[in-house]
Amino acid sequence: MFSMIPVQPFIIRLLLVLTIPIQLSAQEKWPGGKKAAIVLTYDDGLVSQLNTAIPQLRQSTLTGTFFLTGNVTEDQMLSWRAAAADGFELANHTLYHPCSKKMYENAPQYYTENYDVNAMLKEAGMMNKILFGIDGKRSRTYAFPCSESVVGGVDYTPALKQSGLVKYARSGGDIHSIITDFSTLDLYKIPSWGVVNKEDGKALISFVEAATAKGGLGIFMFHGVGGDYLDVSGAAHEQLLQYLASHRKDIWVATFQEVMDYVTAQQKQQR
């Protein structure tokens, strides 16, 4: 005679067993058993990034990704070359940074309403060549200017993907844009938090804490740091970096391409 196992307790035990690997997987998804990944990205290749953000990153021995446009002087190219040699990622933000009319009131030549898909791809291609001249690298990531992907009424994301010009593309988002579900992540619409309201260090750290609690990926989108526009103060930025440096054991800080290469490699292993 076989003894009967009570159905309800058996199912509960079975569910507990099945959930254990899932929990472990979530904890071990980042290199070295780290709890979260953070990417620091900076748009437009601004002077304040060279004068403030990069020195602070170097001091904290942290890295970041800088999305450059064609609006860069020869002297700045030498500074960006030195940054690339130190491990910072130089990435593509198009040649002229075209945006919609609502963003550029007095620059009709750069209205995306007046662009088409081919024009955008040509800009991205030319910017790749400029970046190659700076750091000698061929593999690039991309950030949509103004976080907009529509030109002339058409979303150029599919064409960008098919072009092979860039591996991944970062888009915009808000403070809740923490990535936890990588199975459905569009590698050409990767969300980030656009830091544009002069947030203080506490707010920046809160975003990191939220990503850590969720075991996810948090991507910052900065512009000016201690100057220029859409800026955060140098003090707030430094406070964030100090927090990240003091939590290296739990938080992986790497470039946009490094993190996304890791994510896509993990996706392939799980298929």
C-alpha positions as CSV (number, residue, x, y, z in Angstrom):
1,M,0.0,0.0,0.0
2,F,1.3,3.5,-0.9
3,S,0.7,6.1,1.7
4,M,-1.3,9.1,0.5
5,I,0.5,12.5,0.5
6,P,-1.7,15.3,1.5
7,V,-2.2,17.3,-1.8
8,Q,-2.1,20.8,-0.4
9,P,1.1,20.5,1.7
10,F,2.8,18.6,-1.2
11,I,2.1,21.4,-3.6
12,I,3.3,24.0,-1.2
13,R,6.6,22.2,-0.7
14,L,7.0,21.7,-4.5
15,L,6.4,25.4,-5.1
16,L,9.0,26.3,-2.5
17,V,11.6,24.0,-4.2
18,L,10.9,25.5,-7.6
19,T,11.2,29.1,-6.4
20,I,14.6,28.6,-4.8
21,P,16.6,28.5,-8.2
22,I,14.7,31.6,-9.4
23,Q,15.7,33.6,-6.4
24,L,19.3,32.5,-6.6
25,S,19.3,33.3,-10.3
26,A,18.1,36.8,-9.6
27,Q,20.9,37.3,-7.0
28,E,23.6,36.0,-9.3
29,K,22.7,37.7,-12.5
30,W,25.5,40.3,-12.2
31,P,29.3,39.6,-12.3
32,G,30.9,38.6,-9.0
33,G,27.5,38.1,-7.3
34,K,26.9,41.8,-7.3
35,K,23.3,42.9,-6.6
36,A,22.8,45.5,-9.3
37,A,24.4,47.2,-12.3
38,I,24.7,51.0,-12.8
39,V,25.7,52.7,-16.0
40,L,26.7,56.4,-15.9
41,T,26.0,58.0,-19.3
42,Y,26.6,61.7,-20.3
43,D,25.2,63.3,-23.4
44,D,26.5,65.9,-25.9
45,G,30.2,65.9,-25.1
46,L,30.1,69.0,-22.9
47,V,32.9,71.0,-21.5
48,S,31.7,70.4,-17.9
49,Q,32.0,66.7,-18.5
50,L,35.7,67.1,-19.4
51,N,36.3,69.6,-16.6
52,T,34.2,68.1,-13.8
53,A,32.6,64.7,-14.5
54,I,35.7,62.9,-15.9
55,P,38.1,64.1,-13.2
56,Q,35.6,63.0,-10.5
57,L,35.2,59.6,-12.2
58,R,39.0,59.2,-12.3
59,Q,39.3,60.2,-8.7
60,S,36.7,57.6,-7.7
61,T,38.2,55.0,-10.2
62,L,34.8,54.6,-11.8
63,T,33.9,54.6,-15.5
64,G,31.2,56.0,-17.7
65,T,29.9,56.4,-21.3
66,F,30.0,59.7,-23.1
67,F,27.7,60.2,-26.1
68,L,29.4,62.7,-28.4
69,T,28.2,64.8,-31.3
70,G,30.2,66.5,-34.1
71,N,30.3,69.7,-32.1
72,V,33.7,68.9,-30.7
73,T,36.9,71.0,-31.2
74,E,40.3,69.6,-32.1
75,D,41.6,70.3,-28.6
76,Q,38.6,68.6,-27.1
77,M,39.2,65.6,-29.3
78,L,42.6,65.2,-27.7
79,S,41.0,65.3,-24.3
80,W,38.4,62.7,-25.3
81,R,41.2,60.5,-26.7
82,A,42.9,60.6,-23.3
83,A,39.5,59.7,-21.7
84,A,39.1,56.7,-24.0
85,A,42.6,55.6,-23.2
86,D,41.6,55.6,-19.5
87,G,38.7,53.2,-20.3
88,F,35.8,55.6,-20.8
89,E,33.4,54.7,-23.6
90,L,32.9,57.2,-26.4
91,A,29.6,56.7,-28.1
92,N,27.5,58.0,-30.9
93,H,24.9,60.8,-30.4
94,T,24.8,61.8,-34.2
95,L,26.6,64.5,-36.0
96,Y,24.2,67.5,-35.5
97,H,21.9,66.2,-32.7
98,P,18.7,66.8,-34.6
99,C,15.5,67.1,-32.5
100,S,11.8,67.9,-33.0
101,K,10.6,71.5,-33.5
102,K,9.3,71.7,-29.9
103,M,12.9,71.2,-28.7
104,Y,14.6,73.5,-31.2
105,E,12.5,76.6,-31.7
106,N,15.1,78.5,-33.8
107,A,17.0,75.9,-35.7
108,P,14.8,74.6,-38.5
109,Q,17.8,73.0,-40.3
110,Y,17.9,70.5,-37.4
111,Y,14.2,69.8,-37.0
112,T,13.6,66.0,-37.2
113,E,10.4,66.9,-39.0
114,N,12.6,67.9,-41.9
115,Y,14.8,64.8,-41.8
116,D,14.2,61.3,-43.2
117,V,15.6,57.9,-42.2
118,N,18.5,58.0,-44.6
119,A,19.6,61.4,-43.3
120,M,19.7,60.1,-39.8
121,L,21.6,57.0,-40.7
122,K,24.2,59.1,-42.6
123,E,24.7,61.3,-39.6
124,A,25.2,58.3,-37.4
125,G,27.6,56.8,-39.9
126,M,29.6,60.1,-40.1
127,M,29.8,60.3,-36.3
128,N,31.2,56.8,-36.2
129,K,34.0,57.9,-38.4
130,I,34.8,60.9,-36.2
131,L,34.8,58.7,-33.1
132,F,37.1,56.2,-34.9
133,G,39.5,59.1,-35.6
134,I,39.5,59.9,-31.8
135,D,39.8,56.4,-30.2
136,G,40.4,54.0,-33.1
137,K,37.5,51.7,-32.1
138,R,34.8,50.4,-34.5
139,S,32.1,49.0,-32.2
140,R,29.7,51.7,-31.0
141,T,26.6,52.3,-28.9
142,Y,24.1,55.1,-29.6
143,A,21.8,57.5,-27.8
144,F,18.8,59.0,-29.5
145,P,19.1,62.9,-29.6
146,C,16.4,64.3,-27.2
147,S,15.4,60.6,-26.7
148,E,13.4,60.9,-29.9
149,S,13.4,58.1,-32.5
150,V,11.0,59.6,-35.1
151,V,12.1,61.5,-38.1
152,G,9.7,62.8,-40.8
153,G,6.9,60.9,-39.1
154,V,8.8,57.6,-39.2
155,D,10.5,55.7,-36.4
156,Y,14.0,55.0,-37.6
157,T,14.8,52.4,-34.9
158,P,14.3,49.4,-37.2
159,A,16.5,50.9,-39.9
160,L,19.2,51.8,-37.3
161,K,19.2,48.2,-36.1
162,Q,19.5,46.8,-39.6
163,S,22.2,49.2,-40.6
164,G,24.8,47.6,-38.3
165,L,26.1,51.0,-37.3
166,V,25.6,50.5,-33.6
167,K,25.2,47.5,-31.2
168,Y,22.7,49.1,-28.7
169,A,20.7,52.3,-28.4
170,R,19.8,54.2,-25.3
171,S,16.5,56.0,-25.0
172,G,15.0,58.1,-22.3
173,G,12.8,57.6,-19.3
174,D,12.2,58.7,-15.7
175,I,13.4,57.8,-12.2
176,H,11.3,54.6,-12.4
177,S,13.2,53.3,-15.5
178,I,15.0,50.5,-13.8
179,I,15.4,47.4,-15.9
180,T,14.6,44.1,-14.3
181,D,13.0,42.1,-17.2
182,F,15.7,41.4,-19.8
183,S,13.7,38.8,-21.7
184,T,11.6,41.5,-23.4
185,L,14.2,44.3,-23.5
186,D,14.5,46.0,-26.8
187,L,18.3,46.5,-27.3
188,Y,17.6,49.6,-29.4
189,K,15.2,51.3,-26.9
190,I,17.0,50.8,-23.7
191,P,15.5,53.1,-21.0
192,S,17.4,55.5,-18.8
193,W,16.7,58.1,-16.2
194,G,17.2,61.6,-17.7
195,V,18.5,63.7,-14.8
196,V,17.3,67.1,-15.9
197,N,15.9,68.8,-12.7
198,K,19.0,69.6,-10.8
199,E,18.5,66.6,-8.5
200,D,20.7,66.5,-5.4
201,G,23.0,63.7,-4.4
202,K,20.3,62.1,-2.2
203,A,18.0,61.7,-5.2
204,L,20.7,60.3,-7.4
205,I,21.6,57.8,-4.7
206,S,18.0,56.8,-4.2
207,F,17.9,55.7,-7.8
208,V,20.9,53.4,-7.2
209,E,19.3,52.1,-4.0
210,A,16.1,51.3,-5.9
211,A,18.0,49.4,-8.6
212,T,19.9,47.5,-5.9
213,A,16.7,46.5,-4.1
214,K,15.3,45.2,-7.4
215,G,18.5,43.5,-8.5
216,G,18.2,45.4,-11.7
217,L,20.0,47.7,-14.1
218,G,19.8,51.5,-13.6
219,I,21.1,53.8,-16.3
220,F,21.7,57.5,-15.6
221,M,21.5,60.1,-18.4
222,F,23.4,63.2,-17.5
223,H,24.1,66.3,-19.4
224,G,26.0,69.1,-17.7
225,V,27.9,68.4,-14.5
226,G,28.6,71.6,-12.5
227,G,27.9,73.7,-15.6
228,D,26.4,73.9,-19.1
229,Y,22.7,72.9,-19.2
230,L,20.3,70.4,-17.8
231,D,23.0,70.1,-15.2
232,V,23.5,68.6,-11.8
233,S,25.9,70.2,-9.4
234,G,29.4,68.9,-9.2
235,A,28.8,68.2,-5.5
236,A,25.7,66.1,-6.2
237,H,27.6,64.1,-8.9
238,E,30.6,63.6,-6.5
239,Q,28.3,62.4,-3.8
240,L,26.8,59.8,-6.1
241,L,30.3,58.6,-7.1
242,Q,31.4,58.4,-3.5
243,Y,28.4,56.2,-2.8
244,L,29.0,53.9,-5.8
245,A,32.7,53.6,-4.9
246,S,31.9,52.7,-1.3
247,H,29.5,50.0,-2.4
248,R,31.6,48.3,-5.0
249,K,31.0,44.9,-3.4
250,D,27.3,45.1,-4.3
251,I,27.1,47.4,-7.3
252,W,28.7,46.8,-10.7
253,V,29.6,50.1,-12.4
254,A,30.6,49.7,-16.1
255,T,30.2,51.3,-19.5
256,F,27.0,51.0,-21.4
257,Q,28.5,48.6,-24.0
258,E,30.1,46.5,-21.3
259,V,26.9,46.0,-19.4
260,M,24.8,45.3,-22.5
261,D,27.4,42.9,-23.8
262,Y,27.1,41.0,-20.5
263,V,23.3,41.1,-20.6
264,T,23.1,39.8,-24.2
265,A,25.6,37.0,-23.4
266,Q,23.5,36.0,-20.4
267,Q,20.4,36.0,-22.6
268,K,22.1,33.6,-25.1
269,Q,23.1,31.2,-22.3
270,Q,19.5,31.0,-21.0
271,R,18.0,30.1,-24.4
